[in-house]
Amino acid sequence: MSMRTPQVEPDPTLPPEITIYEVGARDGLQNEKTVVPADVKAEFIRRLAAAGLVTIETTSFVNPQWVPQLADAAEVLTLLGDEGRGPRRPVLVPNERGLDRALEAGVGAVAIFGSATETFARKNLNRTVDESIDMFAPVVERAREAGLWVRAYISMCFGDPWEGPVPVEQVARVAERLMELGCDQLSIGDTIGVATSGHVTRLLEALGHKQIGVERIGVHFHDTYGQALSNTLVALRHGVTVVDSSAGGLGGCPYAESATGNLATEDLVWAMTGAGVRTGVDLESLLSTSAWMAAQLGRPSPSAVVRALTPAAD
Ligand code: MG
């Protein structure tokens, strides 16, 4: 027989409940080679919500030239109607033009995407870190005036493929400036998946010294080196309760030849279920959603839990 749910043994070192910030529809699909039609994306988001995911990042209003996978952002939101709006349906906006499009689409929440390093800021945003923060300032200001919830991502928080190690003080300084703009939540991203446990603790402490408390922090770990879940547990034990993950582990690693990138939501839900931590997610319903999306993409899920529970998908 196979076990389709873990034996529950509550772990008193973890919080009783976490909020999963589901990134599969945006971060996941943005980094897949296959371009998925708008109606499939809308159906994916509906299925994720039906599986119990409360916070779902839906799409990105980045220039379609740079991210053709999400060129249909407005169409996806039109298809979703009210299901794609509100404070729990953020969209990524790279700049004021993206914000204009997001406001036109009637969104209730946005996310900006900063960098901890100069090299990635230059490559991803064509700006220095300082220039990128100047660019984000009016985006956040106008979003807040419009009553939107605002999240700030920072990428390359634990290492940069061009610069190597990234000092935690440097990440904390960028984080402080982004949060001073008026963002509600900070997501610290391990874009290349190289973080390890002590590093996570040190960064969370450095952010605490900048008065960015764990209640405003989400963690975004990648599984490229198999560390995403252990790093997540470290952050939860430090008091973080918001975790980014991607259904089925969609997305791969954007800066490495690896099928494994984003922490898979299934792997996170399995670990939380066993530890008695509430997520609100129905694992079977999520598994069938990921199997369906894997079929759309024509590739098996890299998630260990998906593979263990859906052998036929391989
Ligand atoms: Mg990611």
py3Dmol code that shows the C-alpha trace and the ligand (Angstrom):
import py3Dmol

protein = """\
ATOM      1  CA  MET A   1       0.000   0.000   0.000  1.00  0.00           C
ATOM      2  CA  SER A   2       1.078   3.587  -0.377  1.00  0.00           C
ATOM      3  CA  MET A   3       0.410   6.356   2.058  1.00  0.00           C
ATOM      4  CA  ARG A   4      -1.429   9.236   0.466  1.00  0.00           C
ATOM      5  CA  THR A   5      -1.209  11.399   3.561  1.00  0.00           C
ATOM      6  CA  PRO A   6       1.484  11.531   6.248  1.00  0.00           C
ATOM      7  CA  GLN A   7       0.951  10.334   9.810  1.00  0.00           C
ATOM      8  CA  VAL A   8       0.210  13.474  11.804  1.00  0.00           C
ATOM      9  CA  GLU A   9       2.589  14.151  14.675  1.00  0.00           C
ATOM     10  CA  PRO A  10       2.295  17.825  15.695  1.00  0.00           C
ATOM     11  CA  ASP A  11       5.578  19.734  15.754  1.00  0.00           C
ATOM     12  CA  PRO A  12       5.408  22.308  18.570  1.00  0.00           C
ATOM     13  CA  THR A  13       8.351  24.265  17.085  1.00  0.00           C
ATOM     14  CA  LEU A  14       6.239  25.282  14.079  1.00  0.00           C
ATOM     15  CA  PRO A  15       3.370  27.807  13.923  1.00  0.00           C
ATOM     16  CA  PRO A  16      -0.167  26.329  14.094  1.00  0.00           C
ATOM     17  CA  GLU A  17      -1.040  27.741  10.689  1.00  0.00           C
ATOM     18  CA  ILE A  18       0.757  29.177   7.641  1.00  0.00           C
ATOM     19  CA  THR A  19      -0.325  31.160   4.605  1.00  0.00           C
ATOM     20  CA  ILE A  20       0.780  29.701   1.309  1.00  0.00           C
ATOM     21  CA  TYR A  21       1.447  32.349  -1.336  1.00  0.00           C
ATOM     22  CA  GLU A  22       0.877  30.351  -4.536  1.00  0.00           C
ATOM     23  CA  VAL A  23       3.153  31.485  -7.380  1.00  0.00           C
ATOM     24  CA  GLY A  24       2.601  28.721  -9.964  1.00  0.00           C
ATOM     25  CA  ALA A  25       0.411  30.736 -12.302  1.00  0.00           C
ATOM     26  CA  ARG A  26       2.904  33.611 -12.496  1.00  0.00           C
ATOM     27  CA  ASP A  27       6.451  32.660 -11.439  1.00  0.00           C
ATOM     28  CA  GLY A  28       5.860  29.056 -12.497  1.00  0.00           C
ATOM     29  CA  LEU A  29       4.382  29.588 -15.945  1.00  0.00           C
ATOM     30  CA  GLN A  30       6.658  32.565 -16.650  1.00  0.00           C
ATOM     31  CA  ASN A  31       9.642  30.208 -16.496  1.00  0.00           C
ATOM     32  CA  GLU A  32       8.164  27.274 -18.419  1.00  0.00           C
ATOM     33  CA  LYS A  33       9.113  26.901 -22.087  1.00  0.00           C
ATOM     34  CA  THR A  34       5.570  26.063 -23.166  1.00  0.00           C
ATOM     35  CA  VAL A  35       3.189  28.994 -23.575  1.00  0.00           C
ATOM     36  CA  VAL A  36      -0.161  28.064 -22.040  1.00  0.00           C
ATOM     37  CA  PRO A  37      -3.381  29.542 -23.517  1.00  0.00           C
ATOM     38  CA  ALA A  38      -5.248  32.153 -21.442  1.00  0.00           C
ATOM     39  CA  ASP A  39      -8.264  29.925 -20.808  1.00  0.00           C
ATOM     40  CA  VAL A  40      -6.017  27.166 -19.432  1.00  0.00           C
ATOM     41  CA  LYS A  41      -4.349  29.696 -17.112  1.00  0.00           C
ATOM     42  CA  ALA A  42      -7.729  30.900 -15.863  1.00  0.00           C
ATOM     43  CA  GLU A  43      -8.850  27.314 -15.285  1.00  0.00           C
ATOM     44  CA  PHE A  44      -5.584  26.603 -13.438  1.00  0.00           C
ATOM     45  CA  ILE A  45      -6.186  29.541 -11.074  1.00  0.00           C
ATOM     46  CA  ARG A  46      -9.788  28.452 -10.468  1.00  0.00           C
ATOM     47  CA  ARG A  47      -8.630  24.910  -9.664  1.00  0.00           C
ATOM     48  CA  LEU A  48      -5.941  26.203  -7.296  1.00  0.00           C
ATOM     49  CA  ALA A  49      -8.548  28.248  -5.446  1.00  0.00           C
ATOM     50  CA  ALA A  50     -10.870  25.234  -5.310  1.00  0.00           C
ATOM     51  CA  ALA A  51      -8.002  23.191  -3.785  1.00  0.00           C
ATOM     52  CA  GLY A  52      -7.948  25.665  -0.896  1.00  0.00           C
ATOM     53  CA  LEU A  53      -5.206  28.085  -1.883  1.00  0.00           C
ATOM     54  CA  VAL A  54      -6.259  31.493  -0.590  1.00  0.00           C
ATOM     55  CA  THR A  55      -3.496  33.742  -1.952  1.00  0.00           C
ATOM     56  CA  ILE A  56      -2.722  33.237  -5.627  1.00  0.00           C
ATOM     57  CA  GLU A  57      -0.491  35.468  -7.719  1.00  0.00           C
ATOM     58  CA  THR A  58      -2.282  35.413 -11.056  1.00  0.00           C
ATOM     59  CA  THR A  59      -0.048  36.960 -13.715  1.00  0.00           C
ATOM     60  CA  SER A  60       2.400  39.723 -14.586  1.00  0.00           C
ATOM     61  CA  PHE A  61       2.017  43.011 -16.416  1.00  0.00           C
ATOM     62  CA  VAL A  62       5.605  42.946 -17.579  1.00  0.00           C
ATOM     63  CA  ASN A  63       6.365  43.953 -21.158  1.00  0.00           C
ATOM     64  CA  PRO A  64       5.054  41.033 -23.315  1.00  0.00           C
ATOM     65  CA  GLN A  65       8.202  41.313 -25.413  1.00  0.00           C
ATOM     66  CA  TRP A  66      10.283  40.126 -22.440  1.00  0.00           C
ATOM     67  CA  VAL A  67       7.878  37.538 -21.064  1.00  0.00           C
ATOM     68  CA  PRO A  68       5.750  36.168 -23.927  1.00  0.00           C
ATOM     69  CA  GLN A  69       4.460  33.419 -21.581  1.00  0.00           C
ATOM     70  CA  LEU A  70       2.380  36.046 -19.727  1.00  0.00           C
ATOM     71  CA  ALA A  71       1.543  38.387 -22.611  1.00  0.00           C
ATOM     72  CA  ASP A  72      -2.156  37.596 -22.067  1.00  0.00           C
ATOM     73  CA  ALA A  73      -2.337  39.015 -18.507  1.00  0.00           C
ATOM     74  CA  ALA A  74      -5.372  41.227 -19.183  1.00  0.00           C
ATOM     75  CA  GLU A  75      -7.202  38.410 -20.981  1.00  0.00           C
ATOM     76  CA  VAL A  76      -6.606  35.994 -18.087  1.00  0.00           C
ATOM     77  CA  LEU A  77      -8.048  38.513 -15.629  1.00  0.00           C
ATOM     78  CA  THR A  78     -11.039  39.148 -17.874  1.00  0.00           C
ATOM     79  CA  LEU A  79     -11.703  35.399 -18.025  1.00  0.00           C
ATOM     80  CA  LEU A  80     -11.442  35.140 -14.231  1.00  0.00           C
ATOM     81  CA  GLY A  81     -13.786  38.062 -13.495  1.00  0.00           C
ATOM     82  CA  ASP A  82     -14.218  38.590  -9.756  1.00  0.00           C
ATOM     83  CA  GLU A  83     -12.246  35.406  -9.026  1.00  0.00           C
ATOM     84  CA  GLY A  84      -9.104  37.124 -10.289  1.00  0.00           C
ATOM     85  CA  ARG A  85      -9.470  40.305  -8.260  1.00  0.00           C
ATOM     86  CA  GLY A  86      -9.247  41.414  -4.652  1.00  0.00           C
ATOM     87  CA  PRO A  87      -6.421  41.661  -2.131  1.00  0.00           C
ATOM     88  CA  ARG A  88      -5.559  37.926  -2.388  1.00  0.00           C
ATOM     89  CA  ARG A  89      -4.982  37.954  -6.145  1.00  0.00           C
ATOM     90  CA  PRO A  90      -1.767  39.972  -6.652  1.00  0.00           C
ATOM     91  CA  VAL A  91      -0.237  40.605 -10.051  1.00  0.00           C
ATOM     92  CA  LEU A  92       3.371  41.494 -10.755  1.00  0.00           C
ATOM     93  CA  VAL A  93       4.004  45.021 -12.020  1.00  0.00           C
ATOM     94  CA  PRO A  94       7.525  45.965 -13.119  1.00  0.00           C
ATOM     95  CA  ASN A  95       6.978  49.715 -13.459  1.00  0.00           C
ATOM     96  CA  GLU A  96       4.326  52.460 -13.762  1.00  0.00           C
ATOM     97  CA  ARG A  97       3.235  51.270 -17.180  1.00  0.00           C
ATOM     98  CA  GLY A  98       2.594  47.815 -15.712  1.00  0.00           C
ATOM     99  CA  LEU A  99       0.690  49.410 -12.833  1.00  0.00           C
ATOM    100  CA  ASP A 100      -1.484  51.337 -15.294  1.00  0.00           C
ATOM    101  CA  ARG A 101      -2.415  48.087 -17.038  1.00  0.00           C
ATOM    102  CA  ALA A 102      -3.057  46.363 -13.708  1.00  0.00           C
ATOM    103  CA  LEU A 103      -5.312  49.200 -12.504  1.00  0.00           C
ATOM    104  CA  GLU A 104      -7.177  49.105 -15.803  1.00  0.00           C
ATOM    105  CA  ALA A 105      -7.769  45.397 -15.199  1.00  0.00           C
ATOM    106  CA  GLY A 106      -9.204  46.185 -11.768  1.00  0.00           C
ATOM    107  CA  VAL A 107      -6.709  44.278  -9.592  1.00  0.00           C
ATOM    108  CA  GLY A 108      -6.678  44.580  -5.798  1.00  0.00           C
ATOM    109  CA  ALA A 109      -3.027  43.795  -5.127  1.00  0.00           C
ATOM    110  CA  VAL A 110       0.317  44.166  -6.845  1.00  0.00           C
ATOM    111  CA  ALA A 111       3.881  42.963  -6.394  1.00  0.00           C
ATOM    112  CA  ILE A 112       7.103  44.690  -7.392  1.00  0.00           C
ATOM    113  CA  PHE A 113      10.297  42.789  -8.102  1.00  0.00           C
ATOM    114  CA  GLY A 114      13.577  44.190  -6.783  1.00  0.00           C
ATOM    115  CA  SER A 115      17.097  42.819  -6.695  1.00  0.00           C
ATOM    116  CA  ALA A 116      19.610  42.473  -3.881  1.00  0.00           C
ATOM    117  CA  THR A 117      22.518  42.713  -6.298  1.00  0.00           C
ATOM    118  CA  GLU A 118      23.722  45.259  -8.851  1.00  0.00           C
ATOM    119  CA  THR A 119      24.362  42.655 -11.546  1.00  0.00           C
ATOM    120  CA  PHE A 120      20.868  41.189 -11.439  1.00  0.00           C
ATOM    121  CA  ALA A 121      19.299  44.677 -11.229  1.00  0.00           C
ATOM    122  CA  ARG A 122      21.218  45.541 -14.385  1.00  0.00           C
ATOM    123  CA  LYS A 123      20.316  42.316 -16.185  1.00  0.00           C
ATOM    124  CA  ASN A 124      16.676  42.108 -15.106  1.00  0.00           C
ATOM    125  CA  LEU A 125      15.691  45.769 -14.800  1.00  0.00           C
ATOM    126  CA  ASN A 126      18.415  47.508 -16.815  1.00  0.00           C
ATOM    127  CA  ARG A 127      19.059  49.777 -13.831  1.00  0.00           C
ATOM    128  CA  THR A 128      21.253  50.081 -10.772  1.00  0.00           C
ATOM    129  CA  VAL A 129      19.677  49.040  -7.472  1.00  0.00           C
ATOM    130  CA  ASP A 130      19.229  52.732  -6.563  1.00  0.00           C
ATOM    131  CA  GLU A 131      17.641  53.518  -9.927  1.00  0.00           C
ATOM    132  CA  SER A 132      15.286  50.575  -9.579  1.00  0.00           C
ATOM    133  CA  ILE A 133      14.103  51.804  -6.177  1.00  0.00           C
ATOM    134  CA  ASP A 134      13.515  55.254  -7.713  1.00  0.00           C
ATOM    135  CA  MET A 135      11.451  53.521 -10.385  1.00  0.00           C
ATOM    136  CA  PHE A 136       9.406  51.577  -7.795  1.00  0.00           C
ATOM    137  CA  ALA A 137       8.671  54.604  -5.570  1.00  0.00           C
ATOM    138  CA  PRO A 138       5.841  56.062  -7.694  1.00  0.00           C
ATOM    139  CA  VAL A 139       4.507  52.552  -8.420  1.00  0.00           C
ATOM    140  CA  VAL A 140       4.084  51.826  -4.711  1.00  0.00           C
ATOM    141  CA  GLU A 141       2.794  55.317  -3.955  1.00  0.00           C
ATOM    142  CA  ARG A 142       0.122  55.177  -6.646  1.00  0.00           C
ATOM    143  CA  ALA A 143      -0.816  51.588  -5.798  1.00  0.00           C
ATOM    144  CA  ARG A 144      -1.371  52.565  -2.178  1.00  0.00           C
ATOM    145  CA  GLU A 145      -3.385  55.629  -3.184  1.00  0.00           C
ATOM    146  CA  ALA A 146      -5.586  53.254  -5.184  1.00  0.00           C
ATOM    147  CA  GLY A 147      -6.047  51.123  -2.056  1.00  0.00           C
ATOM    148  CA  LEU A 148      -4.046  48.145  -3.312  1.00  0.00           C
ATOM    149  CA  TRP A 149      -2.097  45.689  -1.159  1.00  0.00           C
ATOM    150  CA  VAL A 150       1.572  45.778  -2.153  1.00  0.00           C
ATOM    151  CA  ARG A 151       4.246  43.106  -1.925  1.00  0.00           C
ATOM    152  CA  ALA A 152       7.959  43.626  -2.615  1.00  0.00           C
ATOM    153  CA  TYR A 153      10.025  40.730  -3.880  1.00  0.00           C
ATOM    154  CA  ILE A 154      13.777  40.782  -3.587  1.00  0.00           C
ATOM    155  CA  SER A 155      15.669  38.313  -5.707  1.00  0.00           C
ATOM    156  CA  MET A 156      19.218  36.947  -5.297  1.00  0.00           C
ATOM    157  CA  CYS A 157      19.013  37.272  -1.499  1.00  0.00           C
ATOM    158  CA  PHE A 158      21.261  34.268  -0.801  1.00  0.00           C
ATOM    159  CA  GLY A 159      23.630  34.214  -3.734  1.00  0.00           C
ATOM    160  CA  ASP A 160      23.967  35.583  -7.244  1.00  0.00           C
ATOM    161  CA  PRO A 161      25.122  33.561 -10.272  1.00  0.00           C
ATOM    162  CA  TRP A 162      27.360  36.413 -11.437  1.00  0.00           C
ATOM    163  CA  GLU A 163      28.484  37.943  -8.134  1.00  0.00           C
ATOM    164  CA  GLY A 164      28.625  34.848  -5.922  1.00  0.00           C
ATOM    165  CA  PRO A 165      27.981  35.389  -2.192  1.00  0.00           C
ATOM    166  CA  VAL A 166      25.643  38.254  -1.242  1.00  0.00           C
ATOM    167  CA  PRO A 167      26.219  39.875   2.195  1.00  0.00           C
ATOM    168  CA  VAL A 168      23.103  39.739   4.397  1.00  0.00           C
ATOM    169  CA  GLU A 169      23.621  43.420   5.332  1.00  0.00           C
ATOM    170  CA  GLN A 170      23.363  44.320   1.640  1.00  0.00           C
ATOM    171  CA  VAL A 171      20.060  42.444   1.316  1.00  0.00           C
ATOM    172  CA  ALA A 172      18.752  44.080   4.497  1.00  0.00           C
ATOM    173  CA  ARG A 173      19.611  47.563   3.196  1.00  0.00           C
ATOM    174  CA  VAL A 174      17.704  46.984  -0.062  1.00  0.00           C
ATOM    175  CA  ALA A 175      14.819  45.451   1.904  1.00  0.00           C
ATOM    176  CA  GLU A 176      14.663  48.439   4.228  1.00  0.00           C
ATOM    177  CA  ARG A 177      14.450  50.873   1.321  1.00  0.00           C
ATOM    178  CA  LEU A 178      11.730  48.877  -0.448  1.00  0.00           C
ATOM    179  CA  MET A 179       9.682  48.605   2.737  1.00  0.00           C
ATOM    180  CA  GLU A 180      10.130  52.345   3.400  1.00  0.00           C
ATOM    181  CA  LEU A 181       8.277  52.948   0.126  1.00  0.00           C
ATOM    182  CA  GLY A 182       5.193  51.586   1.900  1.00  0.00           C
ATOM    183  CA  CYS A 183       5.023  47.930   0.887  1.00  0.00           C
ATOM    184  CA  ASP A 184       2.894  45.621   3.036  1.00  0.00           C
ATOM    185  CA  GLN A 185       4.956  42.469   2.638  1.00  0.00           C
ATOM    186  CA  LEU A 186       8.499  41.505   1.729  1.00  0.00           C
ATOM    187  CA  SER A 187       9.319  38.244  -0.035  1.00  0.00           C
ATOM    188  CA  ILE A 188      12.953  37.194   0.247  1.00  0.00           C
ATOM    189  CA  GLY A 189      13.917  35.117  -2.752  1.00  0.00           C
ATOM    190  CA  ASP A 190      16.604  32.487  -3.084  1.00  0.00           C
ATOM    191  CA  THR A 191      16.489  32.779  -6.864  1.00  0.00           C
ATOM    192  CA  ILE A 192      19.169  30.163  -7.557  1.00  0.00           C
ATOM    193  CA  GLY A 193      18.330  27.865  -4.634  1.00  0.00           C
ATOM    194  CA  VAL A 194      21.697  27.979  -2.861  1.00  0.00           C
ATOM    195  CA  ALA A 195      20.610  29.025   0.654  1.00  0.00           C
ATOM    196  CA  THR A 196      21.256  26.837   3.684  1.00  0.00           C
ATOM    197  CA  SER A 197      19.862  26.916   7.206  1.00  0.00           C
ATOM    198  CA  GLY A 198      22.273  29.241   9.047  1.00  0.00           C
ATOM    199  CA  HIS A 199      22.131  31.716   6.177  1.00  0.00           C
ATOM    200  CA  VAL A 200      18.330  31.905   6.465  1.00  0.00           C
ATOM    201  CA  THR A 201      18.571  32.651  10.187  1.00  0.00           C
ATOM    202  CA  ARG A 202      21.224  35.328   9.653  1.00  0.00           C
ATOM    203  CA  LEU A 203      19.194  37.134   6.999  1.00  0.00           C
ATOM    204  CA  LEU A 204      16.017  37.075   9.111  1.00  0.00           C
ATOM    205  CA  GLU A 205      18.021  38.510  12.015  1.00  0.00           C
ATOM    206  CA  ALA A 206      19.500  41.228   9.786  1.00  0.00           C
ATOM    207  CA  LEU A 207      15.998  42.154   8.606  1.00  0.00           C
ATOM    208  CA  GLY A 208      14.843  42.263  12.231  1.00  0.00           C
ATOM    209  CA  HIS A 209      17.617  44.775  12.967  1.00  0.00           C
ATOM    210  CA  LYS A 210      16.086  46.957  10.220  1.00  0.00           C
ATOM    211  CA  GLN A 211      12.685  46.711  11.999  1.00  0.00           C
ATOM    212  CA  ILE A 212      11.300  44.381   9.335  1.00  0.00           C
ATOM    213  CA  GLY A 213       9.561  41.859  11.564  1.00  0.00           C
ATOM    214  CA  VAL A 214       8.676  38.285  10.644  1.00  0.00           C
ATOM    215  CA  GLU A 215       4.984  39.216  10.426  1.00  0.00           C
ATOM    216  CA  ARG A 216       5.804  41.214   7.262  1.00  0.00           C
ATOM    217  CA  ILE A 217       8.114  38.621   5.680  1.00  0.00           C
ATOM    218  CA  GLY A 218       7.399  35.822   3.231  1.00  0.00           C
ATOM    219  CA  VAL A 219      10.047  33.331   2.136  1.00  0.00           C
ATOM    220  CA  HIS A 220      10.605  32.243  -1.445  1.00  0.00           C
ATOM    221  CA  PHE A 221      12.928  29.273  -1.648  1.00  0.00           C
ATOM    222  CA  HIS A 222      13.996  27.310  -4.676  1.00  0.00           C
ATOM    223  CA  ASP A 223      14.736  23.604  -4.628  1.00  0.00           C
ATOM    224  CA  THR A 224      17.579  23.638  -7.163  1.00  0.00           C
ATOM    225  CA  TYR A 225      19.970  22.160  -4.584  1.00  0.00           C
ATOM    226  CA  GLY A 226      17.276  20.314  -2.607  1.00  0.00           C
ATOM    227  CA  GLN A 227      17.229  22.884   0.206  1.00  0.00           C
ATOM    228  CA  ALA A 228      13.855  24.624  -0.210  1.00  0.00           C
ATOM    229  CA  LEU A 229      11.869  22.733   2.397  1.00  0.00           C
ATOM    230  CA  SER A 230      14.585  22.639   5.058  1.00  0.00           C
ATOM    231  CA  ASN A 231      15.132  26.377   4.608  1.00  0.00           C
ATOM    232  CA  THR A 232      11.386  26.927   4.899  1.00  0.00           C
ATOM    233  CA  LEU A 233      11.290  25.035   8.205  1.00  0.00           C
ATOM    234  CA  VAL A 234      14.098  27.234   9.534  1.00  0.00           C
ATOM    235  CA  ALA A 235      12.143  30.369   8.598  1.00  0.00           C
ATOM    236  CA  LEU A 236       8.935  29.023  10.185  1.00  0.00           C
ATOM    237  CA  ARG A 237      10.811  28.273  13.417  1.00  0.00           C
ATOM    238  CA  HIS A 238      12.022  31.877  13.330  1.00  0.00           C
ATOM    239  CA  GLY A 239       8.390  33.079  13.237  1.00  0.00           C
ATOM    240  CA  VAL A 240       7.701  33.525   9.516  1.00  0.00           C
ATOM    241  CA  THR A 241       4.207  32.332   8.499  1.00  0.00           C
ATOM    242  CA  VAL A 242       4.011  33.212   4.787  1.00  0.00           C
ATOM    243  CA  VAL A 243       5.606  30.759   2.363  1.00  0.00           C
ATOM    244  CA  ASP A 244       5.821  31.073  -1.421  1.00  0.00           C
ATOM    245  CA  SER A 245       5.418  27.856  -3.389  1.00  0.00           C
ATOM    246  CA  SER A 246       4.400  26.696  -6.833  1.00  0.00           C
ATOM    247  CA  ALA A 247       1.852  23.972  -7.569  1.00  0.00           C
ATOM    248  CA  GLY A 248       3.651  20.954  -8.960  1.00  0.00           C
ATOM    249  CA  GLY A 249       6.960  22.812  -8.615  1.00  0.00           C
ATOM    250  CA  LEU A 250       6.253  24.641 -11.880  1.00  0.00           C
ATOM    251  CA  GLY A 251       8.906  26.978 -13.182  1.00  0.00           C
ATOM    252  CA  GLY A 252      12.244  25.213 -13.276  1.00  0.00           C
ATOM    253  CA  CYS A 253      15.255  27.276 -12.327  1.00  0.00           C
ATOM    254  CA  PRO A 254      15.586  30.387 -14.474  1.00  0.00           C
ATOM    255  CA  TYR A 255      19.394  30.593 -14.059  1.00  0.00           C
ATOM    256  CA  ALA A 256      20.420  26.935 -14.098  1.00  0.00           C
ATOM    257  CA  GLU A 257      19.790  23.932 -16.336  1.00  0.00           C
ATOM    258  CA  SER A 258      17.581  22.381 -13.696  1.00  0.00           C
ATOM    259  CA  ALA A 259      14.011  21.115 -13.838  1.00  0.00           C
ATOM    260  CA  THR A 260      13.713  21.990 -10.164  1.00  0.00           C
ATOM    261  CA  GLY A 261      13.113  25.564  -9.116  1.00  0.00           C
ATOM    262  CA  ASN A 262      10.273  26.810  -6.981  1.00  0.00           C
ATOM    263  CA  LEU A 263       9.405  24.871  -3.856  1.00  0.00           C
ATOM    264  CA  ALA A 264       6.493  22.627  -4.866  1.00  0.00           C
ATOM    265  CA  THR A 265       3.262  23.426  -3.032  1.00  0.00           C
ATOM    266  CA  GLU A 266       2.605  19.675  -2.663  1.00  0.00           C
ATOM    267  CA  ASP A 267       5.944  19.135  -0.900  1.00  0.00           C
ATOM    268  CA  LEU A 268       5.151  22.013   1.463  1.00  0.00           C
ATOM    269  CA  VAL A 269       1.607  20.787   2.138  1.00  0.00           C
ATOM    270  CA  TRP A 270       2.855  17.245   2.853  1.00  0.00           C
ATOM    271  CA  ALA A 271       5.399  18.540   5.387  1.00  0.00           C
ATOM    272  CA  MET A 272       2.885  20.872   7.049  1.00  0.00           C
ATOM    273  CA  THR A 273       0.161  18.230   7.191  1.00  0.00           C
ATOM    274  CA  GLY A 274       2.446  15.760   8.938  1.00  0.00           C
ATOM    275  CA  ALA A 275       3.562  18.415  11.420  1.00  0.00           C
ATOM    276  CA  GLY A 276      -0.014  19.400  12.212  1.00  0.00           C
ATOM    277  CA  VAL A 277       0.308  22.862  10.641  1.00  0.00           C
ATOM    278  CA  ARG A 278      -2.870  24.126   8.945  1.00  0.00           C
ATOM    279  CA  THR A 279      -2.632  25.265   5.306  1.00  0.00           C
ATOM    280  CA  GLY A 280      -6.260  24.959   4.195  1.00  0.00           C
ATOM    281  CA  VAL A 281      -5.124  23.028   1.114  1.00  0.00           C
ATOM    282  CA  ASP A 282      -6.645  19.725   0.017  1.00  0.00           C
ATOM    283  CA  LEU A 283      -3.656  17.701  -1.181  1.00  0.00           C
ATOM    284  CA  GLU A 284      -5.602  15.329  -3.456  1.00  0.00           C
ATOM    285  CA  SER A 285      -7.340  18.199  -5.189  1.00  0.00           C
ATOM    286  CA  LEU A 286      -4.018  20.001  -5.650  1.00  0.00           C
ATOM    287  CA  LEU A 287      -2.376  16.834  -7.001  1.00  0.00           C
ATOM    288  CA  SER A 288      -5.023  16.390  -9.653  1.00  0.00           C
ATOM    289  CA  THR A 289      -4.622  20.069 -10.622  1.00  0.00           C
ATOM    290  CA  SER A 290      -0.858  19.640 -10.990  1.00  0.00           C
ATOM    291  CA  ALA A 291      -1.264  16.418 -12.986  1.00  0.00           C
ATOM    292  CA  TRP A 292      -3.662  18.251 -15.286  1.00  0.00           C
ATOM    293  CA  MET A 293      -1.210  21.155 -15.730  1.00  0.00           C
ATOM    294  CA  ALA A 294       1.718  18.761 -16.321  1.00  0.00           C
ATOM    295  CA  ALA A 295      -0.307  17.258 -19.164  1.00  0.00           C
ATOM    296  CA  GLN A 296      -0.873  20.747 -20.617  1.00  0.00           C
ATOM    297  CA  LEU A 297       2.873  21.420 -20.462  1.00  0.00           C
ATOM    298  CA  GLY A 298       3.869  17.967 -21.652  1.00  0.00           C
ATOM    299  CA  ARG A 299       6.387  17.424 -18.888  1.00  0.00           C
ATOM    300  CA  PRO A 300       6.238  15.594 -15.559  1.00  0.00           C
ATOM    301  CA  SER A 301       6.214  17.522 -12.318  1.00  0.00           C
ATOM    302  CA  PRO A 302       9.597  17.786 -10.561  1.00  0.00           C
ATOM    303  CA  SER A 303       7.852  17.647  -7.161  1.00  0.00           C
ATOM    304  CA  ALA A 304       8.877  14.635  -5.058  1.00  0.00           C
ATOM    305  CA  VAL A 305       5.403  14.389  -3.520  1.00  0.00           C
ATOM    306  CA  VAL A 306       3.660  14.599  -6.895  1.00  0.00           C
ATOM    307  CA  ARG A 307       5.922  11.849  -8.232  1.00  0.00           C
ATOM    308  CA  ALA A 308       5.384   9.664  -5.176  1.00  0.00           C
ATOM    309  CA  LEU A 309       1.619   9.960  -5.396  1.00  0.00           C
ATOM    310  CA  THR A 310       1.064  10.015  -9.162  1.00  0.00           C
ATOM    311  CA  PRO A 311       3.481   7.414 -10.627  1.00  0.00           C
ATOM    312  CA  ALA A 312       1.390   7.228 -13.787  1.00  0.00           C
ATOM    313  CA  ALA A 313       2.352  10.833 -14.561  1.00  0.00           C
ATOM    314  CA  ASP A 314       5.932   9.680 -15.234  1.00  0.00           C
TER     315      ASP A 314
END
"""
ligand_1 = """\
1
MG
Mg 10.575 31.515 -7.886
"""
view = py3Dmol.view(width=600, height=400)
view.addModel(protein, "pdb")
view.setStyle({"model": 0}, {"cartoon": {"style": "trace"}})
view.addModel(ligand_1, "xyz")
view.setStyle({"model": 1}, {"stick": {}})
view.zoomTo()
view.show()
